[in-house]
Amino acid sequence: MTLALAFVIVAKCGAAQDAPAPDPAAEANARLQGAAMNGDLSAIAASIAAHTPIDMPGDSRMTALGIAALYGRADVIKALAAAGADVSADQDGESALAVAAHEGHVAAVEALVAAGADTNAKDKDGITPLMAAASSNRVGAIRALLARGAAVNAVNNDGATPLIAAAYGGHAEASEALLAGGADTAMRDKAGRTPLMASALGGNAAVTRLLIDRKADPTLEDSNGLTALVYAASTGAEPVVSLLQQAGATKGADLALAFAIRGCRVPLATSLIKGGVPLSAEFDGEHLLMLAAGTNCEAGVTLLLDRGMNVNLQTEDGMTALMRAAGGGFPDMVALLLKRGADMEIKNKQDQSAWLFAAASNNTDVVELLRADREARAKKKTVTARRAAPPAKNPAPTPKK
């Protein structure tokens, strides 16, 4: 084979592997979408005049109308709608109206509604444009949608309303706009959660205060028996806990304390205890001292012991805080409990001691602490026994002969 022929063969093979010819329709659509993004009305008009398919989705799985909604190009929306663009076309799983609402583009929202967009259209998850606006705290879009017939108490597939969505996000402004539009504070999602529970979980005191002012009931429980107070305590939202307590929330206070202790949220736990929550609170069969020891919360253990909890308190299966700390490999916690009088010789119902838990977990530092404690107690016991023993009597003198 000559060198020239080899070049010919290589050239032909390379040509066979070249990229396919550009798709004129795709290129035209790309120009249209670029114009929609930039708000270039003259380029939009040129594309329409050239009969570019205006509802063709691009690489983002959005049409030119969806792109205009995303960037808030109200004039482009009007031009495309006038040319027959489908205002209900799918925009990567949602409607153009939901896209505009989520981004807070009020003029775009109004242009889409004027063009016939359904204010209550739902995506595959049941989310409406109003929910999209509520979840991103877009107050202007919320008001615009409500003024144009959006259902303020619509529910998604999980049963959540726009108000629940706003409350979860901690969006006070959105919540206020929805409440002004007639949002119901008593509606629940499929898990039984109310907007007040959502705000408690979100930890936003402003939203909680708004809902309480609108007579939201703080005593309600969700499907698992959890109250707003428990939700707030689980995230350490002390201001929300305080608001709920001021509103008379007491149901679930014991569980709230258990969550606070388990999360080592000591100021919150202190507040709950001062508010009258008893130290008998439990979670999943574990008393408060066990919960604190299990999360290595020394400040929590100190709080509870200072408040009078028994350092050797056992659960139904005989577990103690020392056993839990020993098994968890927390030497500082073990040292604290021993200092406060924890008894390493106590055994649970499976005949296991703190020593066994430490040894089984190969926590050598803890084993050494327990060994030293045992030796110190044995030495102290010996010294005490010697001091308690009666003095030896002097032997009777030997009589002289």
NORHU-V233195 format. One record per backbone hydrogen bond with DSSP energy under -1.0 kcal/mol. NH is the residue of the N-H (numbers start at 1). CO is the residue of the C=O. E is the energy in kcal/mol with one decimal. If there is no record, write none. Layout:
# NORHU-V233195
nh=NH co=CO e=E
nh=NH co=CO e=E
This chain:
# NORHU-V233195
nh=6 co=2 e=-2.1
nh=7 co=3 e=-2.0
nh=8 co=4 e=-1.8
nh=9 co=5 e=-2.5
nh=10 co=6 e=-2.6
nh=11 co=7 e=-2.4
nh=12 co=8 e=-2.4
nh=13 co=9 e=-2.6
nh=14 co=10 e=-2.8
nh=15 co=11 e=-2.2
nh=16 co=12 e=-1.8
nh=18 co=15 e=-1.2
nh=27 co=23 e=-2.4
nh=28 co=24 e=-2.4
nh=29 co=25 e=-2.3
nh=30 co=26 e=-2.3
nh=31 co=27 e=-1.9
nh=32 co=28 e=-2.2
nh=33 co=29 e=-2.9
nh=34 co=30 e=-2.2
nh=35 co=31 e=-2.1
nh=36 co=32 e=-2.2
nh=37 co=33 e=-2.4
nh=38 co=34 e=-2.0
nh=39 co=35 e=-1.0
nh=40 co=35 e=-2.3
nh=41 co=39 e=-1.2
nh=44 co=40 e=-2.0
nh=45 co=41 e=-2.7
nh=46 co=42 e=-2.1
nh=47 co=43 e=-2.3
nh=48 co=44 e=-2.5
nh=49 co=45 e=-2.5
nh=50 co=46 e=-1.7
nh=51 co=48 e=-1.7
nh=52 co=47 e=-2.5
nh=56 co=53 e=-1.2
nh=58 co=62 e=-2.2
nh=61 co=58 e=-2.0
nh=67 co=63 e=-2.2
nh=68 co=64 e=-2.3
nh=69 co=65 e=-2.1
nh=70 co=66 e=-2.3
nh=71 co=67 e=-1.8
nh=73 co=68 e=-2.9
nh=74 co=72 e=-1.5
nh=77 co=73 e=-2.1
nh=78 co=74 e=-2.3
nh=79 co=75 e=-2.1
nh=80 co=76 e=-2.9
nh=81 co=77 e=-2.7
nh=82 co=78 e=-2.3
nh=83 co=79 e=-1.2
nh=84 co=81 e=-1.6
nh=85 co=80 e=-2.6
nh=89 co=86 e=-1.4
nh=91 co=94 e=-3.3
nh=92 co=61 e=-1.5
nh=99 co=95 e=-2.1
nh=100 co=96 e=-2.5
nh=101 co=97 e=-2.5
nh=102 co=98 e=-2.6
nh=103 co=99 e=-1.7
nh=105 co=100 e=-2.3
nh=106 co=104 e=-1.3
nh=109 co=105 e=-2.4
nh=110 co=106 e=-2.6
nh=111 co=107 e=-2.2
nh=112 co=108 e=-2.4
nh=113 co=109 e=-2.4
nh=114 co=110 e=-2.4
nh=115 co=111 e=-1.3
nh=116 co=113 e=-1.6
nh=117 co=112 e=-2.6
nh=121 co=118 e=-1.4
nh=123 co=127 e=-1.5
nh=126 co=123 e=-2.1
nh=132 co=128 e=-2.1
nh=133 co=129 e=-2.2
nh=134 co=130 e=-2.5
nh=135 co=131 e=-2.6
nh=137 co=134 e=-1.2
nh=138 co=133 e=-2.6
nh=139 co=137 e=-1.2
nh=142 co=138 e=-2.3
nh=143 co=139 e=-2.6
nh=144 co=140 e=-2.3
nh=145 co=141 e=-2.6
nh=146 co=142 e=-2.6
nh=147 co=143 e=-2.2
nh=149 co=146 e=-1.4
nh=150 co=145 e=-2.5
nh=154 co=151 e=-1.2
nh=156 co=160 e=-1.9
nh=157 co=125 e=-2.5
nh=159 co=156 e=-1.9
nh=165 co=161 e=-2.2
nh=166 co=162 e=-2.4
nh=167 co=163 e=-2.7
nh=168 co=164 e=-2.5
nh=169 co=165 e=-1.5
nh=170 co=167 e=-1.1
nh=171 co=166 e=-2.6
nh=172 co=170 e=-1.0
nh=175 co=171 e=-2.1
nh=176 co=172 e=-2.5
nh=177 co=173 e=-2.1
nh=178 co=174 e=-2.3
nh=179 co=175 e=-2.6
nh=180 co=176 e=-2.3
nh=181 co=177 e=-1.1
nh=182 co=179 e=-1.5
nh=183 co=178 e=-2.2
nh=189 co=193 e=-1.9
nh=190 co=158 e=-3.2
nh=192 co=189 e=-2.2
nh=198 co=194 e=-2.2
nh=199 co=195 e=-2.5
nh=200 co=196 e=-2.1
nh=201 co=197 e=-2.4
nh=202 co=198 e=-2.1
nh=203 co=199 e=-1.2
nh=204 co=199 e=-1.5
nh=208 co=204 e=-2.0
nh=209 co=205 e=-2.8
nh=210 co=206 e=-2.1
nh=211 co=207 e=-2.4
nh=212 co=208 e=-2.5
nh=213 co=209 e=-2.5
nh=214 co=210 e=-1.2
nh=215 co=212 e=-1.9
nh=216 co=211 e=-2.5
nh=222 co=226 e=-2.4
nh=223 co=191 e=-2.5
nh=225 co=222 e=-2.0
nh=231 co=227 e=-2.1
nh=232 co=228 e=-2.5
nh=233 co=229 e=-2.1
nh=234 co=230 e=-2.2
nh=237 co=232 e=-2.5
nh=238 co=236 e=-1.9
nh=241 co=237 e=-2.3
nh=242 co=238 e=-2.6
nh=243 co=239 e=-2.1
nh=244 co=240 e=-2.5
nh=245 co=241 e=-2.6
nh=246 co=242 e=-2.4
nh=247 co=243 e=-1.4
nh=248 co=245 e=-1.6
nh=249 co=244 e=-2.7
nh=253 co=250 e=-2.1
nh=256 co=252 e=-2.4
nh=257 co=253 e=-2.1
nh=258 co=254 e=-1.9
nh=259 co=255 e=-2.4
nh=260 co=256 e=-2.2
nh=261 co=257 e=-2.6
nh=262 co=258 e=-2.6
nh=263 co=259 e=-2.1
nh=264 co=261 e=-1.8
nh=265 co=260 e=-3.1
nh=266 co=264 e=-1.3
nh=269 co=265 e=-2.5
nh=270 co=266 e=-3.1
nh=271 co=267 e=-2.1
nh=272 co=268 e=-2.3
nh=273 co=269 e=-2.5
nh=274 co=270 e=-2.6
nh=275 co=271 e=-1.4
nh=276 co=273 e=-1.8
nh=277 co=272 e=-2.1
nh=281 co=278 e=-1.0
nh=283 co=286 e=-2.2
nh=286 co=283 e=-1.7
nh=291 co=287 e=-2.0
nh=292 co=288 e=-2.4
nh=293 co=289 e=-2.4
nh=294 co=290 e=-2.7
nh=296 co=293 e=-1.4
nh=297 co=292 e=-2.9
nh=298 co=296 e=-1.1
nh=301 co=297 e=-2.1
nh=302 co=298 e=-2.6
nh=303 co=299 e=-2.2
nh=304 co=300 e=-2.3
nh=305 co=301 e=-2.7
nh=306 co=302 e=-2.6
nh=307 co=303 e=-1.3
nh=308 co=305 e=-1.4
nh=309 co=304 e=-2.4
nh=313 co=310 e=-1.9
nh=315 co=319 e=-1.8
nh=318 co=315 e=-2.1
nh=324 co=320 e=-2.0
nh=325 co=321 e=-2.6
nh=326 co=322 e=-2.7
nh=327 co=323 e=-2.6
nh=328 co=324 e=-1.7
nh=330 co=325 e=-2.1
nh=334 co=330 e=-2.5
nh=335 co=331 e=-2.7
nh=336 co=332 e=-2.2
nh=337 co=333 e=-2.6
nh=338 co=334 e=-2.6
nh=339 co=335 e=-2.3
nh=340 co=336 e=-1.7
nh=341 co=338 e=-1.5
nh=342 co=337 e=-2.8
nh=348 co=352 e=-2.3
nh=349 co=317 e=-2.3
nh=351 co=348 e=-2.0
nh=357 co=353 e=-2.0
nh=358 co=354 e=-2.3
nh=359 co=355 e=-2.7
nh=360 co=356 e=-2.8
nh=361 co=357 e=-1.3
nh=362 co=359 e=-1.3
nh=363 co=358 e=-2.7
nh=364 co=362 e=-1.4
nh=367 co=363 e=-2.4
nh=368 co=364 e=-2.4
nh=369 co=365 e=-1.8
nh=370 co=366 e=-2.6
nh=371 co=367 e=-2.6
nh=372 co=368 e=-2.6
nh=373 co=369 e=-2.2
nh=374 co=370 e=-2.5
nh=375 co=371 e=-2.5
nh=376 co=372 e=-2.5
nh=377 co=373 e=-2.2
nh=378 co=374 e=-2.4
nh=379 co=375 e=-2.6
nh=380 co=376 e=-2.3
nh=381 co=377 e=-2.3
nh=382 co=378 e=-2.1
nh=383 co=379 e=-2.5
nh=384 co=380 e=-2.5
nh=385 co=381 e=-2.4
nh=386 co=382 e=-2.2
nh=387 co=383 e=-2.2
nh=388 co=384 e=-1.8
nh=389 co=385 e=-1.1
